[in-house]
């Protein structure tokens, strides 16, 4: 079991037959994803030709609404949520576990 954490146990109970392999906080998961996307050599043509989000907000919503949503923190529950990676044979999935509610909030895969 990953790190012998309570979140891993909760996810394994919710998904019988699946084994937790890694547990990370929601912030760590977001940072890892951002690093992966930033390091990616594959950029689509749309990414290179589209104006920035701030430019689009300024153009369509006006200058007063152009504050960047990218600078906003994750939702208030982010520090309360762990991401648990699970495996069952060749299959993999990720589940978000709330530490305070002690239940799986969502899963993907």
C-alpha positions in Angstrom: 0.0 0.0 0.0 1.2 3.5 -0.8 2.6 5.3 2.3 0.2 3.3 4.5 -2.1 6.4 4.5 -5.7 6.6 5.5 -6.6 8.0 2.1 -5.1 4.9 0.4 -7.1 2.6 2.7 -10.3 4.6 2.0 -9.7 4.3 -1.8 -9.0 0.5 -1.6 -12.2 -0.1 0.4 -14.2 1.9 -2.2 -12.6 0.0 -5.1 -12.3 -3.7 -4.1 -9.6 -5.5 -6.1 -7.6 -2.3 -6.7 -4.3 -1.6 -4.9 -3.1 1.9 -4.0 0.3 2.6 -5.5 0.9 6.3 -4.8 -0.7 9.1 -2.7 -0.1 12.8 -3.2 -1.9 16.0 -2.1 -4.1 17.8 -4.6 -1.5 20.7 -4.8 1.3 18.2 -5.6 -0.8 16.6 -8.3 -1.5 20.0 -9.9 2.1 21.0 -9.8 3.2 17.7 -11.4 0.6 18.1 -14.1 1.7 21.6 -14.8 5.4 20.6 -15.0 4.5 17.8 -17.4 2.6 20.1 -19.6 5.3 22.8 -19.5 8.0 20.2 -20.4 6.1 18.7 -23.2 7.6 19.2 -26.6 4.3 18.6 -28.3 2.5 21.9 -28.7 -0.6 22.1 -30.8 -1.0 24.7 -33.5 -3.9 26.2 -31.5 -1.7 26.9 -28.6 0.8 28.8 -30.7 -1.8 30.9 -32.5 -4.3 31.7 -29.8 -3.9 35.0 -27.9 -3.4 34.8 -24.1 -6.4 34.4 -21.8 -5.8 37.9 -20.3 -5.9 39.4 -23.8 -9.2 37.7 -24.6 -10.7 38.8 -21.3 -9.6 42.4 -21.9 -11.0 42.4 -25.4 -14.4 40.8 -24.6 -15.0 41.7 -20.9 -13.2 45.0 -20.7 -10.1 46.1 -18.8 -11.7 45.9 -15.3 -12.4 42.1 -15.7 -9.0 41.2 -17.1 -7.6 39.9 -13.8 -6.1 36.5 -14.4 -8.0 33.4 -13.1 -4.7 31.5 -13.4 -3.4 33.3 -10.3 -6.3 32.1 -8.1 -5.5 29.3 -5.7 -7.0 25.9 -6.0 -10.4 25.4 -4.4 -10.6 25.7 -0.7 -10.9 21.9 -0.4 -7.6 21.2 -2.2 -5.6 20.9 1.0 -8.2 18.5 2.3 -8.0 16.2 -0.7 -5.5 13.5 -1.6 -5.0 12.0 -5.0 -4.6 8.2 -4.8 -3.3 6.3 -7.8 -4.7 2.7 -8.0 -3.8 -0.3 -10.1 -5.6 -3.6 -10.8 -3.5 -5.7 -13.2 -2.8 -3.5 -16.3 -5.6 -1.1 -15.4 -4.9 2.2 -13.6 -7.1 4.9 -12.1 -6.9 8.0 -9.9 -9.3 8.7 -7.1 -9.7 11.9 -5.1 -10.2 11.2 -1.4 -11.5 13.8 1.1 -9.6 13.6 4.4 -12.4 15.1 6.5 -15.3 13.3 4.9 -13.3 10.1 4.6 -14.8 9.2 1.3 -13.9 9.1 -2.4 -15.1 12.3 -4.1 -14.3 11.4 -7.7 -12.3 8.9 -9.7 -11.0 8.8 -13.3 -9.9 5.7 -15.2 
